[in-house]
Every structure is written in C-alpha cells, then in structure tokens.
C-alpha cells in the first residue's frame, strides 16, 4: 500500500482513478481552449489560401508557438521573392514594349482602324496600372514581412488581454471577399467562352506585343500561335488581377478588425460611465465592468495598431488611389468614346465593359467605405464622453476620464494614405465627383464628332446622288 493510501485510507483505488481521469480531462480541455485561441486573427481559408498561392504570405503560422514567424530561408519567403521577380520582369518588358510602340507606327490588320488602336492602347494602359499595383504590393509585403508577422501577433495579444473581440465576423466577410474576387474572374471567363468581343481580343493581342515583345506578324499571321498567346496573356492577366485585389482585401480585413475593436471599446466605455453614474449595468455572468483605467490602456494600444496599419499599407493605398482614379477615368472614356462617335456596342462587348466598370467601382467603394468606417466609429466614441462624470466621481475616475478626453479629441483617429490624405466620406465624394465630371466633359467633347461625322456622311451621299 502506498503512503498516500495509508494517509487517506477512505479513498478507494477506483476513486483515485476517477480523480486522475478528471484531471486529464480538465488538462485536455485547457489545451483545446488554448488551441482554439491560437490563430484567431486570421482571414478565411479562401482569401488566406489565395494569398499563399499567389506568394503574398511570406510569413507562416507556427502551431506550436501559436505565433506568426518569418524566415528568409523559408519556402513562403522564397515564393514571395519569385513572385516579385516575375512581376518585376513583366514590368520591365512592359516598359520596353510601350517605348517600342511609341517610336513605331501602329501595325494592325487591314480590317482594323486607328480608332480601334486607340481603344487598344487605353485597355493596355489600364492593365499596366494593375501590374504596377501588383508589383508594389508584392515588394511591400516582402520588405515588411517581419513587420506583418509582428502585426498579426500583436492583434492576437491585444484580443487576449483586452477582453474585446475584434475578430467577430472576420472569417465570414473574408469568405464573401474571396467569392467576389473569383466571381469576377469566372464571369469574364464565361463571357470569353460564350463569344469574346473583338475589342477584348484586340487588347489581348496588343498586350502580348507589349508584355512579351512579340512581333505583330507572330500574332496576326499565325492563327495557332495567336491562340496560345491569348491563353498565356489571359493567365498572366488573371494572376496580376488576383495579386492586386487580394492585397487590397487584406487591408479591408484589417479595417474590419479596427472597426470592431472601436465598436466594442465604445460599448465598454458606455458601461464604465454607467457604472460611475450609478446606473445598473447588464453584464454577462463572470464578466466585470471594464474600468476607465483599463480603457485608457486599451485605447492607447488601439491607436498604436491603427498607426501600425497605416505604415504597413500606406504604399498600397497611395498607389491604389493614384492609379484607381486614372483607371476609372479611362474605363469611362471607353464608354464615352463609343457613345460619342456613335460606334455602337456589341452585346458581348457591352457585357464585359459593364463587368469591368462594376468591379472597379465596387473595389473602390469597398476599400474606401470600410476605411472610412474606422473614422466614423472613432467619432461616435467622442459622443459617448460628452456625457461627462458626476460630481461625486472619485479623483481616480476623473483623472482617467481626462486622459480619455485628450486621447479622443487631440487628433482625429482615421486611416490615411501615408499622411497625404485621410480616407473619409468627404474624400470619397470628392474622388467620385472628379471622375463623373471627367466623364461628362469627355462625353460632351465626343458628341460633336457624331454631328460632324453624320454631316460628312450626308454630304457624301448628296455628292454621290448628284453624280
């Protein structure tokens, strides 16, 4: 008999086994809860898998440590490096191809006209803008890979220490973003399979000459080679599009985290003030009302995370808005050009142009509105502290309330593009107004061309009739 049994003779062997089994079960539950907490701040599988497939995730998640880590010698970092080299090579060949187009006369089949060549150039410029954004995003991700890993680890630590849940609905919305990302690609593929419009094929042919420096005879004089070239160009365009948009959707996911954190923090602030005022507060069982002192610390951490986000995504936002305005103007110019010259639309051409414009506008509004929600939620936090404190509040509460007042009102809390612009609703309205004004002006400039063209056609008909 063991010494434990002699000291506790009333405990049977079966009871001891039951105690051991219970301890093991509690330990297993504790491990499961810890594993459940690990990796909570991560996008959904669709978006996360897409980013890894495209080489946009040079960091990896260590299940043992429960942390994101980055190593230059890892396969993930090598994948991102190869993606950057590939896109950089495309950017160099694209620059050379555009220069060669500028110094040479347009070489087109006999059935194509100069107007078609102009529309081809516009389409190529739009795609080049996407390539530039994709390259910048990959390089920025690679250079700041260690910072991205630290960023996600800090989000995890902040969630565990603050008691707030910024990850609410994160996986659901990222799944929706992933469906949107692939939905556009699938829609364009369906349009191409049903019957690719002539203008889209012409843009693809010119893009092949620009990206791969192919001679025009290779494309126009060899039908089999032309088909292979168009397939390769399509694959490259899809890759560039996915790299470009997936980086933006990661920023949108971070905006979701910031907005949720501010929303939960505002609710905690409201309950803390209710407690100071002596109002009965409804809280969950086992959950205490957060003190003003704790709210000051968590707000400081939140502001640090927002500034951290700005540093990581400032380059992405600057290039996005710098090229997105031009892209919107060029896409609307294609519409104004068709309407202005009275060229008319094929059904397939109208469909794919509508898809492209809707996708561009949707991404612009999604990024802008999600980022502006952060500033709006921060303003709502200011409205909560307008309530003030009662005269009977303790000196400690008054001190921390003063700290919160200074923190919330000293400088606006919003997402900026490298301090060049703040993403708010007035900024969105300004950009949309500028783009629509451009479209109206171009449409007015092109409409006289219709009148002149019809007058010339009528004069030619009269001359023919007189002869």
Buried (B, 14 or more C-beta within 10 A) or exposed (E): EEEEEEEEEEEEEEEBEEEEEEEEEEEEEEEEEEEEEBBBBBBBEBBBEBBBEBBBBBBBBEEEEBBBBBBEEBEBBEBBBEBBEBBEEBBEBBEEBBEEBEEEEBEBEEEBEEEBBBBBBBBBBBBBBBBBBBBBBBBBBBEBBBBBBBBBBBBBEBBEEBEBBBBBEBBEBBBBBBEBBBEBBEBBEEBBEEEBBBBBBBBBBBBBBBBBEBEBEBBBEEEEBBEEBBEBBBEBBBBBBBBBBBBBBBBBBBBBBBBBBBBBBBEBBBBBBBBBBEEEEEEEEEEEBBBBBBBBBBBEBBBEBBEBBBEBBBBBBBBBBBBBBBBBBBBBBBBBBBBBBEBEBEEBBBBBBEBBBEBBBEBBEBBBBBBBBBBBBBBEBBEBBEBEBEEEBEEEBBBBBEBBBEBBEEEEBBBBBEEEBBBBEEBBEEBBEEBEEBBEEBBEEBBEEBEEEEEEEEEEEEEEEEE
